[in-house]
Amino acid sequence: MGRIRTIKPEFCQSETMGRVTREARLLFVLLFTIVDDEGRARAASRMLASLLFPYDDDAPVRLPEWMAELERQRCVILYGADGNSYLEIAKWKSHQRIDKPTKSRLPAPPDHNKSPEGSDDAPEASRSLQDNSSLDKEGKGKDQEGEKEGIIARSSGADEPTQAFEIYNRIAQELDWPEAQRLTEARKSKLIQRLAECGGITGWHSAMIKARASPFLRGTTGRSKGHENWVPDFDFFLQQASFTKLMEGKYDDRNNNSEPTGYSALLAGARAAASG
């Protein structure tokens, strides 16, 4: 059930919003109509596309790219819990006026008590949208069963290689990449090396989000003649050369001039530490 929201005129002057594409800005505004009183919603890309962009055929493919832009600017928090994927609007409670808020039925992000970092004017984008209505309690928190999840969801208690294996397969399901069937010892050895290079499961999470947002890896741009139908598989990301290119942004959308992701900052910090 959607909610009525209002948008203030200063939203358009937000520098944070100015660093993302028009489609990402629209997505950000539309998300406010479906999140609950604590700013949370299910984050399956196909489900969101059907709810927010029902008349746009390209939305299921493009929405992960737009969502990645918003995550880079710390406007949304993407996370997994209980085998499902979720999002939370950053600093929602600080910048939304909601009468008699209802407690969310969805799990909170892992670092819920920590204030998300970001640009100085990042709260401005959230502040400019305020709740203007009561919530339909009967419709709150309902999930759509059978939806394939597009964001990261990890199995509790699993080791990092297993978690990384599952993260890849979730995105592979969404984008029709080949699903990996077995985490063999040879694959696990390479995966452990990649995890060490990117800072563990958090870095792998960010790398897979980058991969999902890449027009080249999704097959929408940049394919040479004879390779139009090529798609990456699990072993592609286990190759050191391919993974390094992914980390360094070689597969990023060149039409998007947004700032480096937190993952890029992590990589830059690791290089600085190595050189020092």
Secondary structure, 3 states (H helix, E strand, C coil): CCCCEEECHHHHHCHHHHCCCHHHHHHHHHHCCCCCCCCEEECCHHHHHHHHCCCCCCHHHHHHHHHHHHHHCCCEEEEEECCEEEEEECCHHHHCCCCCCCCCCCCCCCCCCCCCCCCCCHHHHHHCEEECCCCCHHHCCCCCCCCCCCCCCCCCCCCHHHHHHHHHHHHHHHHCCCCCCCCCHHHHHHHHHHHHHHCCHHHHHHHHHHHHHCHHHHCCCCCCCCCCCCCCCHHHHHCHHHHHHHHCCCCCCCCCCCCCCHHHHHHHHHHHHHHC
